Each structure stands twice: as C-alpha cells, then as structure tokens.
Amino acid sequence: MKERKDRVRYKTKSVSKRKRLSVFRSNNHLYAQLIDDASGTTIASASSIEKSIKDKKLQRKEVAEHIGKSIAKKIIAKGIDKVAFDRGKYKYHGLIKILADAARSEGLNF
C-alpha cells in the first residue's frame, strides 16, 4: 500500500503544477481537502464529520457524493477549477470513485 501511495503522490506532484485534491478514507469517515504544495497549506476541506453532513443520517455512498459536491463548490468559490486528484493509497473505485464523479459533476476538472 505504501508503494502505491508514494507512486500516486509522486506523479501528482511532479507532473502537474495544479493544486492537489487529496482524499482520505477511514473505517468510519471520509475526508477531502485541497492542498497547495508550494506553500504547504490547506485551501478547502470537506468531511463526513461536518455537522451539515452528520445530521442527515445518509448512507456511505450518499455521504461520499455529498462530500464530492461540497468540496467542488468550495474550490470553485475560491476561483480554482483545475486540480490534480490524489487518491492516495486507495484504488479508484467505490467511495473514492463516487466522490470524484460528484466533484466532476459540479464542474471541477481533473
């Protein structure tokens, strides 16, 4: 798993000068954040522990879709429409794919 994470991170950082949309999935929660690698700061974030999402009592797939749309709206509001998607150590399927497709449907390009 570490090899996959290192390979994905290396490619997203070296090939692209875009800001990085990083995704983390734990057993219970899902997190997404936009990172500026040049300055090392987080620009926008969304997660399943936010009050607006937690109160809705959604299924995990619905939560992933909601987080994808939420982070895309926050990023576009900052004036950024092109990002590099960093899936980390996770395969591009399941919750990660649902989150990415929801972000794309809101107008984010990656």
MOLINSUL-V82284 format. One record per residue. N is the residue number from 1. RES is the residue in three letters. BURIAL is b if it has 16 or more other C-alpha atoms within 10 Angstrom, else e. Layout:
# MOLINSUL-V82284
n->N res->RES burial->BURIAL
n->N res->RES burial->BURIAL
This chain:
# MOLINSUL-V82284
n->1 res->MET burial->e
n->2 res->LYS burial->e
n->3 res->GLU burial->e
n->4 res->ARG burial->e
n->5 res->LYS burial->e
n->6 res->ASP burial->e
n->7 res->ARG burial->e
n->8 res->VAL burial->b
n->9 res->ARG burial->b
n->10 res->TYR burial->e
n->11 res->LYS burial->e
n->12 res->THR burial->b
n->13 res->LYS burial->b
n->14 res->SER burial->e
n->15 res->VAL burial->e
n->16 res->SER burial->e
n->17 res->LYS burial->e
n->18 res->ARG burial->b
n->19 res->LYS burial->b
n->20 res->ARG burial->b
n->21 res->LEU burial->b
n->22 res->SER burial->b
n->23 res->VAL burial->b
n->24 res->PHE burial->b
n->25 res->ARG burial->b
n->26 res->SER burial->e
n->27 res->ASN burial->e
n->28 res->ASN burial->e
n->29 res->HIS burial->e
n->30 res->LEU burial->b
n->31 res->TYR burial->b
n->32 res->ALA burial->b
n->33 res->GLN burial->b
n->34 res->LEU burial->b
n->35 res->ILE burial->b
n->36 res->ASP burial->b
n->37 res->ASP burial->e
n->38 res->ALA burial->e
n->39 res->SER burial->e
n->40 res->GLY burial->e
n->41 res->THR burial->e
n->42 res->THR burial->e
n->43 res->ILE burial->e
n->44 res->ALA burial->b
n->45 res->SER burial->b
n->46 res->ALA burial->b
n->47 res->SER burial->b
n->48 res->SER burial->b
n->49 res->ILE burial->e
n->50 res->GLU burial->e
n->51 res->LYS burial->e
n->52 res->SER burial->e
n->53 res->ILE burial->b
n->54 res->LYS burial->e
n->55 res->ASP burial->e
n->56 res->LYS burial->e
n->57 res->LYS burial->e
n->58 res->LEU burial->e
n->59 res->GLN burial->e
n->60 res->ARG burial->e
n->61 res->LYS burial->e
n->62 res->GLU burial->e
n->63 res->VAL burial->b
n->64 res->ALA burial->b
n->65 res->GLU burial->b
n->66 res->HIS burial->b
n->67 res->ILE burial->b
n->68 res->GLY burial->b
n->69 res->LYS burial->b
n->70 res->SER burial->b
n->71 res->ILE burial->b
n->72 res->ALA burial->b
n->73 res->LYS burial->b
n->74 res->LYS burial->b
n->75 res->ILE burial->b
n->76 res->ILE burial->e
n->77 res->ALA burial->e
n->78 res->LYS burial->e
n->79 res->GLY burial->e
n->80 res->ILE burial->e
n->81 res->ASP burial->b
n->82 res->LYS burial->b
n->83 res->VAL burial->b
n->84 res->ALA burial->b
n->85 res->PHE burial->b
n->86 res->ASP burial->b
n->87 res->ARG burial->b
n->88 res->GLY burial->b
n->89 res->LYS burial->b
n->90 res->TYR burial->b
n->91 res->LYS burial->e
n->92 res->TYR burial->e
n->93 res->HIS burial->e
n->94 res->GLY burial->e
n->95 res->LEU burial->b
n->96 res->ILE burial->b
n->97 res->LYS burial->b
n->98 res->ILE burial->b
n->99 res->LEU burial->b
n->100 res->ALA burial->b
n->101 res->ASP burial->b
n->102 res->ALA burial->b
n->103 res->ALA burial->b
n->104 res->ARG burial->b
n->105 res->SER burial->e
n->106 res->GLU burial->e
n->107 res->GLY burial->e
n->108 res->LEU burial->b
n->109 res->ASN burial->e
n->110 res->PHE burial->e
